[in-house]
Amino acid sequence: MKIKFLDIQKINQNHQTEIEEQLISVHRSGWYLLGKSTENFENNLSQYLGAKHAIGVANGLDALRLIIRAYKELGIFKNGDEIIVPANTYIASVLAITDNNLTPIFVEPDLQTHNLDIKKIETTITSKTCAIMTVHLYGQVSFDQELEHIAKKHRLKIIEDNAQAIGAKYNSKKTGSLGDAAGFSFYPGKNLGALGDGGAVATNDDQLASTIRALANYGSSEKYVNVYQGLNSRLDEIQAAILDVKLRALDDDNWKRRNIAEKYLSKIKNTKIILPNLPLNPEAHVWHLFVIRSKMRNKLHAYLDEKGIQCIIHYPIPPHKQKCYSSYNHLEYPITELLCNEVLSIPISQVMEDDEVNYVINALNNF
């Protein structure tokens, strides 16, 4: 048996008729940017999230870049300020900070959840700290009352990197509506994926939202009148229309992922494999990734590959050890580096069949 890590083609085939109808509709409309499809998706996304504003942008990295840039334009952040960020996040979280001439301050993750260890935040706060970027890694909520308390106490903004956890909930509120602003990615492999790149920003802050809209459109909210030295970062009409179709199925798709995760957690018994934790509230995780750990990760990876099970390592090199951040290469974050050496993501998606799930379970138990 051959099992893809993620069968994106099969996921999109579930919506094939509606997607093709939208492609034809946008094509025939003659309007391909900043049109009705984008407006409809933004409205539906903001309603889904419970956020006042949702702004479509070109990709998830731009979503985070634009949030930070807008806070700078509003005089809330400035060059040299510091943003706390998990040490084990995907590099996009860090790129958004450094691209704006701010400084990332890395904080170790919790070994059990792989999310930011909130207990370790306060010791890293300085007079230059302006924000905490919490990353809902792998699809699990990274937020609690202590995080809110710390941010309020030190007058810090909370920026959510919600590239992986759309639809997850904390106390009945969805990720993306928990902090001051949130960035989303609609990369094709996400739980809500486009047929190309796409992203969004969500916020309840009117001024921030209008600033981001202008920045993403060459710094202009009125044609040929440029208030800011902006970017060109817009969600196109085709991607918006496709995302609007798939948004309607998102909650059902996330529940299918949860069911597979629960089956993995109850039936994988191999003591050489460390399984992720199941949150007390199942809705706190949408299982964008199912990440196991093993001290024999490379052997396990090769074994599963021989069995026809495609797996991916998220992520083998942490940001502070990347060549592009050589000035941070001397830093040591033992928990982050341990995870980078042990993590392995196994297949999980809303289109996996029962026999495929069972095949993965049996293969892991027989390792």
Protein Blocks (a to p, Z undefined) as FASTA:
>chain_A
ZZdfbafklmmmmmmmmmmmmmmmmmmnopaghpfklmmmmmmmmmmnopabdcddfblk
lmmmmmmmmmmmnomacehiacdddfkbcfklmmmmmmnopacddddddfklopacfklm
mmmpcfklcbdcdddehhiacddfklmmmmmmnopacdddfklmghiaeehiaehilmmb
dcddfbfkbmbdcfbdddddddfbfklmmmmmmmmnooiabghiafbdcddddddfklmm
mmmmmmmmmmmmmmmmmmmmmmmmmmmmbfkbccddddfblmlpghlaacdddfklmmmm
mmmmmnopacddddfbdfklgfklmmlmmpccfklmmmmmmgccddddfkbcfklmmmmm
mmmmmZZ
